Amino acid sequence: MYSLKGKVAVVTGAGSGIGRALAQLLAAKGCTLALADINEVGLKETAASLPTPPLLQKLDVADRDAVYAFATRVKNELGTAHIVINNAGVAVSQTVADLSYEDFEWIMGINFWGVVYGTKAFLPMLTAQDDGVIVNLSSVFGIIAVPTQSSYNAAKFAVRGFTESLRHELDGTGVSAISVHPGGIKTNIAAASRFYVDPSGVSSRENAAAGFAKMAKTTPEQAAQTIVDGIERGSKRVLIGADAKLIDIIQRLMPVNYWKPMSALMRSMRK
Ligand SMILES: NC(=O)c1ccc[n+]([C@@H]2O[C@H](COP(=O)([O-])OP(=O)(O)OC[C@H]3O[C@@H](n4cnc5c(N)ncnc54)[C@H](O)[C@@H]3O)[C@@H](O)[C@H]2O)c1
C-alpha cells in the first residue's frame, strides 16, 4: 500500500468536478495540497471546502512556462511533490470535417500538452527522492473512439500512450505512473464544452448536457475514491464506473467493430 499521509499532492483542474473531489479526499488522507485551475472562482470554492488552506495557483495548463513556474513554486513553498494528478480537461464535440484547427489546438493544448507539461515539470522532484506517483487523466475515450469526439479521442489516446510509456520507463523505481479512464462522471465537463454536434444528431449544448447528465452514473466523489484507491494499491490503470468496465470488455471482444454495440448502449443509457 502506498501511504498518502504527509505527502504533497498536486491537482490540476481542482476548481470543479473530479479535481475538487480529489482535493477533498486527499486532504482527508492527510496530504498537503497544491491546487491549480484556470478558473480562480472554482479554485477558491474548492479551497473553502478544505480543512486547511492549500497552495492555490491560477494556471492555464496549456502554458508550458506557467506550468514550470508552478512546479518551482510548489518546490519552494512545500519542499517537493509526491503525487501529481494531471486532471484539468475540456471537451469538443464536432465532426472531423467541420472541426476547426483552433478548437483542435485548444483541446490538445489542455488535454494532451497540459498533461505532458505537468508530468515533465514535476517528474524530477519525484525521481530525485525515488518516491511518487504521476496520475494522468485519460478517459474511456482513450480506449474507444466515438464520432464527433476525434479531437478528444486523439488527446486521450495520446495521454494513455504517453503515460504507459512513462510507466515502463519507471519500472523498478519508487516512482510510478497511472493512466485513469473514467466512464461518465456527473461533472460540468459537457456543459463547459465547445459543443457543435454529437453522434446522435443532437445540436444543442443544453440537450447534449442533459443527455450526458442522464448517461453519467458515477459521482465525482466516487471517481476520486477509485483514483485514490488506485494510487494506494499501486494500480497501473484505473477504470472508473461500471460503464468504463463494460466498454473496456466490449473493446477487447470487438477491437475493430465495437462501435455498433457501443452506439446502441449509449442510446439506451441516454433514455
Ligand atoms: N466527466 C466525465 O464524464 C469524464 C470522463 C472521462 C474523463 N474525464 C476527464 O476528467 C478530467 C476532469 O474533468 P471533470 O469531468 O471533472 O470536468 P470539470 O469541467 O468539472 O472540471 C475540469 C476542470 O478543469 C479546469 N480547466 C479547464 N481548462 C483548464 C486549463 N487550461 N488550465 C487549467 N485548468 C483548466 C476547469 O476550469 C475545471 O475546473 C478531465 O481531464 C476530463 O477529460 C471526465
PDBQT file of the ligand as one rigid body, heavy atoms in Angstrom, charges set to zero:
ROOT
HETATM    1  N1  LIG A 301     -16.786  13.818 -16.554  1.00  0.00    +0.000 N 
HETATM    2  C1  LIG A 301     -16.563  12.756 -17.305  1.00  0.00    +0.000 C 
HETATM    3  O1  LIG A 301     -17.505  12.031 -17.682  1.00  0.00    +0.000 OA
HETATM    4  C2  LIG A 301     -15.159  12.384 -17.696  1.00  0.00    +0.000 A 
HETATM    5  C3  LIG A 301     -14.967  11.165 -18.367  1.00  0.00    +0.000 A 
HETATM    6  C4  LIG A 301     -13.692  10.808 -18.751  1.00  0.00    +0.000 A 
HETATM    7  C5  LIG A 301     -12.609  11.644 -18.467  1.00  0.00    +0.000 A 
HETATM    8  N2  LIG A 301     -12.830  12.820 -17.818  1.00  0.00    +0.000 N 
HETATM    9  C6  LIG A 301     -11.665  13.670 -17.563  1.00  0.00    +0.000 C 
HETATM   10  O2  LIG A 301     -11.616  14.012 -16.193  1.00  0.00    +0.000 OA
HETATM   11  C7  LIG A 301     -10.915  15.262 -16.050  1.00  0.00    +0.000 C 
HETATM   12  C8  LIG A 301     -11.697  16.176 -15.113  1.00  0.00    +0.000 C 
HETATM   13  O3  LIG A 301     -12.889  16.559 -15.756  1.00  0.00    +0.000 OA
HETATM   14  P1  LIG A 301     -14.284  16.793 -14.982  1.00  0.00    +0.000 P 
HETATM   15  O4  LIG A 301     -15.232  15.816 -15.527  1.00  0.00    +0.000 OA
HETATM   16  O5  LIG A 301     -14.070  16.884 -13.531  1.00  0.00    +0.000 OA
HETATM   17  O6  LIG A 301     -14.694  18.207 -15.625  1.00  0.00    +0.000 OA
HETATM   18  P2  LIG A 301     -14.989  19.642 -14.989  1.00  0.00    +0.000 P 
HETATM   19  O7  LIG A 301     -15.351  20.506 -16.140  1.00  0.00    +0.000 OA
HETATM   20  O8  LIG A 301     -15.953  19.525 -13.861  1.00  0.00    +0.000 OA
HETATM   21  O9  LIG A 301     -13.559  20.070 -14.405  1.00  0.00    +0.000 OA
HETATM   22  C9  LIG A 301     -12.485  20.356 -15.248  1.00  0.00    +0.000 C 
HETATM   23  C10 LIG A 301     -11.656  21.464 -14.603  1.00  0.00    +0.000 C 
HETATM   24  O10 LIG A 301     -10.529  21.748 -15.475  1.00  0.00    +0.000 OA
HETATM   25  C11 LIG A 301     -10.366  23.164 -15.476  1.00  0.00    +0.000 C 
HETATM   26  N3  LIG A 301      -9.648  23.612 -16.681  1.00  0.00    +0.000 N 
HETATM   27  C12 LIG A 301     -10.146  23.715 -17.945  1.00  0.00    +0.000 A 
HETATM   28  N4  LIG A 301      -9.209  24.234 -18.751  1.00  0.00    +0.000 NA
HETATM   29  C13 LIG A 301      -8.098  24.442 -17.995  1.00  0.00    +0.000 A 
HETATM   30  C14 LIG A 301      -6.804  24.966 -18.270  1.00  0.00    +0.000 A 
HETATM   31  N5  LIG A 301      -6.480  25.390 -19.499  1.00  0.00    +0.000 N 
HETATM   32  N6  LIG A 301      -5.910  25.037 -17.252  1.00  0.00    +0.000 NA
HETATM   33  C15 LIG A 301      -6.247  24.646 -16.004  1.00  0.00    +0.000 A 
HETATM   34  N7  LIG A 301      -7.471  24.164 -15.682  1.00  0.00    +0.000 NA
HETATM   35  C16 LIG A 301      -8.371  24.060 -16.667  1.00  0.00    +0.000 A 
HETATM   36  C17 LIG A 301     -11.778  23.721 -15.433  1.00  0.00    +0.000 C 
HETATM   37  O11 LIG A 301     -11.793  25.085 -15.042  1.00  0.00    +0.000 OA
HETATM   38  C18 LIG A 301     -12.424  22.779 -14.438  1.00  0.00    +0.000 C 
HETATM   39  O12 LIG A 301     -12.312  23.268 -13.113  1.00  0.00    +0.000 OA
HETATM   40  C19 LIG A 301     -10.738  15.805 -17.465  1.00  0.00    +0.000 C 
HETATM   41  O13 LIG A 301      -9.418  15.536 -17.915  1.00  0.00    +0.000 OA
HETATM   42  C20 LIG A 301     -11.729  15.008 -18.278  1.00  0.00    +0.000 C 
HETATM   43  O14 LIG A 301     -11.375  14.895 -19.640  1.00  0.00    +0.000 OA
HETATM   44  C21 LIG A 301     -14.068  13.213 -17.425  1.00  0.00    +0.000 A 
ENDROOT
TORSDOF 0
